[in-house]
Amino acid sequence: MHPDVVLIMVATAAGFAAIPTIAWFRAQRRIRDLEMALMAQATAEEQLTEVQRQLERITAQADQLLDQQGLLAARLGDRRELPPPASPRPEPPRVVTPH
């Protein structure tokens, strides 16, 4: 065979082989990106579940605090009322003198 024909055949074969190779690399990258997105979504769902659980816990503690404040107010209401605080002494009027 003529060397030019061989060179053209090799170049054509390399060109045809490059197309599936490029497609394979792009597919691998796309698969990796989708797997990362799926893992991030699972992580976001876990975080949402954790936030909801903590919110329920805080709500329960707030309800408990409200109940305890009601009991404390009832106990303090049973006590004798404290005398009203003494009013502060009025300041003497300030005398303005010319200089």
C-alpha positions, 0 to 999 in steps of 0.5 A, spaced: 500 500 500 501 506 498 504 510 505 499 516 504 493 511 504 495 508 510 496 514 513 489 517 511 486 510 514 490 511 520 488 518 521 480 516 520 480 510 524 483 514 530 478 520 529 472 514 529 475 512 535 476 518 539 468 520 538 466 514 543 472 515 547 470 522 548 463 520 549 465 515 554 469 520 558 463 525 558 458 520 561 463 518 566 463 525 569 456 526 568 455 520 572 459 522 577 456 529 578 449 525 578 452 521 584 454 527 588 448 531 587 444 525 589 448 524 595 448 532 597 440 531 596 440 525 601 444 529 606 439 535 605 434 531 607 437 528 613 439 535 615 432 537 614 430 531 619 435 533 624 432 540 624 425 538 625 427 533 630 430 539 634 424 544 633 420 539 636 424 538 642 425 546 643 417 546 642 416 541 648 421 545 652 418 551 651 411 548 653 414 545 659 417 552 661 410 555 660 407 550 665 413 552 670 412 559 669 404 558 671 406 554 677 411 559 679 406 565 678 401 561 682 406 560 688 408 567 688 401 570 687 399 566 694 405 570 698 403 576 701 404 582 697 410 586 698 410 594 700 410 599 694 417 601 693 419 608 696 418 614 691 425 617 690 426 624 694 425 630 689 431 634 688 431 641 691 430 646 686 436 648 682 438 656 684 441 659 678 445 665 679 448 670 675 456 670 674 
